[in-house]
Each structure stands twice: as structure tokens, then as C-alpha cells.
């Protein structure tokens, strides 16, 4: 299996089956999955902690909790190359889903500032992608509201 970083909403058994298939379009079936977001290979999982921090800053609130604290690993260590599969706390999903549309731009801007502070300045050409991704994360969380589970599946 190649590297991946996906958020998938649906039934845990269906998600795990799809992960095992290792097919390119395995999460495209909307009859099995309420929502799917491929975060991309260039994203570090800690960037989602920074996204959470940006959302808290913009809304002047206590939510969402950091993404690392919103994850619980489902399976023990597998073979090298196996993806890590973690359940995402509903509170994180719900907090992101509640962001107003008007807040998405400011959250994206603050998120870029936090990434710059933590990892060095983002190249100019990456900034539109980050703005778009902020909106996609919010849309994913809104769509995931009707799902039983949300899993974070990743391998580097």
C-alpha cells in the first residue's frame, strides 16, 4: 500500500474492508461511505492540530480539541507498511462542522500562519491549496454528521 492520509465516514467494518482492498477508488462509493476526504501525501498529521488551534483562535472558543487528542487507534501494530487506523472523536467532527461559512477564510489564514511558525514559510503556490483544504475539512465534517463512525487512515 502506498502512502495515504484519508478521513472516511461510515460503518467501521465497511471502511476496514475498503482499506484492505487497496484499490484507487475504494472510498468513492457513497452508498457505503457518508464522506471521504483524501488529505494528500504532503500533509503532516500535526497540521490538523494546527487547524484545530486556528479554529479555536478564530472562534475564541475551547473547541475543537487538538486532532491528536481526538484520535484513538483501532488496531495494534501491523506489518511494516500497514496503515494506521484511528477512530476520530465525534466532538472534533461536530466542532469543525459547526464552523460558520464566514469563519472558514479566517481559519485558513490563521492555519497558514501557524504552519509558517511551526515549519517555515509556506511556498506561495501552496496557499490556495491550504485555503481549499480548510473548506473541504469543514464540508467533510458536515457530511460526516450522518455517519456512524469517522476513521483516520494514514501511512507515510
C-alpha positions in Angstrom: 0.0 0.0 0.0 1.3 3.4 -0.9 1.3 6.4 1.4 -2.1 7.8 2.2 -3.9 10.1 4.6 -7.7 9.9 4.5 -10.7 10.7 6.6 -13.6 8.4 6.0 -17.1 8.5 7.5 -19.3 5.4 7.5 -19.6 2.0 9.0 -16.3 0.9 10.6 -16.5 -2.6 9.0 -17.1 -1.2 5.5 -14.2 1.2 5.9 -11.8 -1.5 7.1 -12.8 -3.7 4.2 -12.2 -0.9 1.8 -8.8 -0.2 3.3 -7.8 -3.8 2.9 -8.8 -3.8 -0.8 -6.1 -1.2 -1.7 -8.0 0.0 -4.8 -7.6 3.6 -6.0 -11.4 4.4 -5.9 -12.1 2.3 -2.8 -13.8 5.2 -0.9 -15.8 6.7 -3.8 -18.9 4.6 -3.1 -21.4 7.0 -1.4 -23.7 4.1 -0.6 -21.1 2.8 1.9 -19.5 6.0 3.0 -21.1 9.2 4.1 -18.0 11.2 3.4 -14.4 10.8 2.3 -11.5 13.3 2.3 -8.1 12.4 0.9 -5.9 14.9 2.7 -2.9 14.2 0.4 0.5 12.8 0.8 2.2 16.2 1.5 0.2 16.9 4.7 1.7 16.1 8.0 -0.9 14.8 10.6 0.2 17.5 13.0 -1.1 20.1 10.6 -4.6 19.1 11.7 -3.6 20.0 15.2 -2.7 23.4 13.9 -6.1 23.5 12.0 -7.8 22.9 15.3 -5.8 25.6 17.0 -6.7 28.0 14.2 -10.4 27.2 14.6 -10.2 27.8 18.4 -8.4 31.1 17.8 -10.9 32.4 15.2 -13.9 31.4 17.2 -12.4 32.4 20.6 -13.6 29.0 21.9 -12.3 25.8 23.5 -13.3 23.6 20.7 -12.2 21.7 18.7 -9.7 19.7 20.7 -6.4 19.0 19.1 -6.7 16.4 16.4 -4.1 14.2 18.1 -6.3 14.1 21.2 -9.3 13.3 19.1 -7.9 10.0 17.8 -7.9 6.5 19.2 -6.0 3.8 17.4 -8.2 0.8 16.4 -5.7 -1.9 15.7 -2.4 -2.8 17.2 0.8 -2.6 15.2 0.6 -4.5 12.0 3.2 -5.3 9.4 5.6 -2.6 8.2 3.7 -0.5 5.6 0.3 -1.2 7.0 -1.8 1.9 7.6 -2.5 3.3 11.0 -6.3 3.3 11.6 -7.7 5.6 14.2 -11.3 6.5 15.3 -11.9 10.2 15.3 -13.9 11.6 18.3 -17.3 12.8 17.3 -16.7 16.0 19.4 -13.9 17.0 16.9 -16.1 16.3 13.9 -19.1 18.2 15.4 -16.9 21.2 16.4 -15.5 21.6 12.9 -18.9 21.1 11.3 -20.3 24.0 13.4 -17.8 26.5 11.9 -19.7 29.2 10.1 -19.0 29.6 6.4 -17.8 33.1 7.2 -15.2 31.7 9.5 -13.5 29.3 7.0 -11.4 32.0 5.4 -10.1 33.4 8.7 -9.4 29.9 10.0 -7.5 29.1 6.8 -5.5 32.3 7.1 -4.6 31.6 10.8 -3.8 28.0 9.9 -1.3 29.1 7.3 0.3 31.5 9.9 0.6 28.6 12.4 2.1 26.3 9.7 4.6 29.1 8.8 5.5 29.5 12.5 6.0 25.8 13.1 7.6 24.6 9.8 8.8 27.7 8.0 7.1 29.8 5.4 4.8 28.0 3.0 5.6 28.5 -0.6 3.2 31.0 -2.3 1.8 28.3 -4.6 0.8 26.1 -1.6 -1.5 28.7 -0.1 -4.5 28.3 -2.4 -4.4 24.6 -1.7 -4.5 25.2 2.1 -7.4 27.6 1.7 -9.3 25.0 -0.3 -8.4 22.2 2.1 -9.8 24.2 5.1 -13.2 24.3 3.3 -13.0 20.7 2.4 -12.3 19.7 6.0 -15.4 21.6 7.2 -17.6 20.1 4.4 -16.3 16.6 5.3 -17.2 17.1 8.9 -20.7 18.4 8.0 -21.3 15.4 5.7 -19.8 13.0 8.3 -22.6 14.0 10.8 -24.9 11.4 9.3 -22.3 8.6 9.6 -21.8 6.1 12.4 -18.0 6.4 12.6 -15.2 8.5 11.3 -11.8 6.9 10.8 -8.4 8.5 10.1 -6.4 6.1 7.9 -2.8 7.0 7.2 0.6 5.7 6.4 3.7 7.5 5.5 
